[in-house]
Amino acid sequence: MENIVWSWNEWGRLKEVVLGNATGSAVVGACHPAEQAKTFHLEEKLSNFVGMRPKEKVEAATAELDNFGRILEANGVKVVRPRVEENKGFETPYFKADRMNGWTCPRDVITVVGNEIIEAPTPWRTRNFEISAYRDLLMDYYRRDANMLWSPAPFPMLEDKLFRKGYASTGGNRAQQCLDKEFVIHDWVEPTFDAADIIRCGEDVFVLHGQSCNMAGFEWIKRTLGRRGIRAHQVHHPKILNPNHIDASIIPLRPGLLLATPLVVDDCKVFKDNGWEVVTCVEPEDPYFTDPNYGGKSGKWIAMNILSLDEKTIFVMEHDIPMIDQLEGLGFKVITVPFKNVVEFGGGLHCATQDIKREGDRECYFPKLAENSA
């Protein structure tokens, strides 16, 4: 029986993908501790954008997402979408949220490693039940694919004791805190991570330790994947002051070729040691902070958030001209996608999708890591 769920890396020929939707999205939710840590440097700006996103912005982002779906389908990719849900507040025994974050970025809450779908225990309280929009899809895959593994991480309680008290007000010390690996979430209260903290490279996955993935979260990933002989490696980006999601700092383009932002090139030793070429990403333009109506959390390096169709073809946001030029200079065919309005909702092309099926099998691209684990 052919696998329906099957994706081992970031570059194999894309066959099926989940594409997010912008309906019902909020701006910054209720500003709980994990959200505040992500946006500590934007506090004054985002204070003007509280509540639900305006109808006209939702319509503009929806049009771009729908158009991206058509572009994917025109390139032979099956596109599925999460269930559209009403955005409403909720209360657990430990906290209240006056609204939910939204459903634009499936890459944040689910990931696929081989034939296994993993649900992430995100530390954002506004995302505590975001997975509900994907449950129908996951159940359908589980019913139709007898080989699929389904692994929800421990459901996060997100009690106050998980978060460092007053962390949001310590932004002036953020550089030292990142060097000390002192993030908003304590390491051993319960496992937390976002699925976008994970990059997949066959038998090895790389996981960013930061404001969303704590040590317990990494250990859960390591042990869960280790049962199948897949190696998980913790990554640190000490020069990034709000490390959160690895796919805006490093992205593998094909076997042996990694794109990295200037601040993290020195953190890519394991790639270089295994014969990979590490290319420094060109400085992107910054169309976001010059726009007074931009109410998003992402900055210019969201240009790194690209999506590979295969080893030779990459989807890139059409306004990111320096990125387009650099990738074409590296020999890639670039397919441009209008996406500037979606970025405000939480991410780029990689964030707004989660690949369910890619061609290719489980392979080792890091021989020295394999030798060390033998």
Sequence and secondary structure as in RCSB ss.txt:
>XXXX:A:sequence
MENIVWSWNEWGRLKEVVLGNATGSAVVGACHPAEQAKTFHLEEKLSNFVGMRPKEKVEAATAELDNFGRILEAN
GVKVVRPRVEENKGFETPYFKADRMNGWTCPRDVITVVGNEIIEAPTPWRTRNFEISAYRDLLMDYYRRDANMLW
SPAPFPMLEDKLFRKGYASTGGNRAQQCLDKEFVIHDWVEPTFDAADIIRCGEDVFVLHGQSCNMAGFEWIKRTL
GRRGIRAHQVHHPKILNPNHIDASIIPLRPGLLLATPLVVDDCKVFKDNGWEVVTCVEPEDPYFTDPNYGGKSGK
WIAMNILSLDEKTIFVMEHDIPMIDQLEGLGFKVITVPFKNVVEFGGGLHCATQDIKREGDRECYFPKLAENSA
>XXXX:A:secstr
   SSBB BSSS EEEEEE B TT BSSTT  HHHHHHTGGGHHHHTTS SB  HHHHHHHHHHHHHHHHHHHHT
T EEE         EE SS EESS   BS GGGTEEEEBTEEEE   S GGGTTGGGGGHHHHHHHHHH TT EE
EE       GGGB TTGGGGGGGHHHHHHTT  SB SSSS    GGGEEEETTEEEEE SSS  HHHHHHHHHHH
HTTT EEEEE  TT SS   GGGTEEEEETTEEEE TTTGGG HHHHHTT EEEE       STT TT   S  G
GGGG  EESSSSEEEEETT HHHHHHHHHTT EEEEE  HHHHTTT  TTTTEEEEEES     S HHHHHHH 
